[in-house]
Amino acid sequence: MSNLKVARLEMSKTSTRKLKRLMLSLLGSLWFTGAIAAQGVIDSDLDGVPDGKDACPKTRANVAVDARGCEIQEADSQCLMAKGQLLTDCDKGAVSIYFAFASAEIAISQWSQLARVKTFLQDKNARLILVGHTDNIGSEAFNLALSRQRAERVKQILVEDYGFQAERFSIVAKGASEPISNNEGESGRALNRRVEFMVEAR
């Protein structure tokens, strides 16, 4: 066999080995990515919000984000205070999470409010009472249970998604007993379907 053929054969073997290594590396990466994805923890921009929940997947590094994964503006993050015992939003009134009729699920529109509560808890060594409310549709027993479910759902997000200690939160269920608006119309009932945050005195 000529030297040229030998050289070509060696080059072919080397290329084949490199290709095999590349394929194994690629397969390994795909397996790892798939395993992570199966656990739901891929976070491409490293903002603490999994890609599956991230509405802003290319957030700048080292900035505060809300529950959607979007950057919190400085003015928003500095505008929460404990007024008496009720957590308020500067001059806008009580901080509340609102719910759809007969539901304890938190809508995307409410995530920004949860993120602001997160900011408050990071800045203050405070404990919160999560107070659940409903409108007046349904029995007293049903509404009492639903108001508790709403408060528990908020607590779940604060603990499991945001990493706060469960001991920082307690639950109070009010049912339909403390409306803040007239229950005669849908717009008023929508305001009554809420969870509020009371700052515990220490």
Protein Blocks (a to p, Z undefined) as FASTA:
>chain_A
ZZklmmmmmmmmmmmmmmmmmmmmmmmmmmmmmmmmmnopacfkonopafklmmblmbce
hiacdfkopacdfklmmmcccehjaccehjnopcdddddehiabdcfklmmmmmmmmmmm
mmpccdddddddddfedcfklmmmmmmmmmmmmmmmmmmmnopafklpccddekjmlccb
dfkbmklmmmmmccddddddZZ
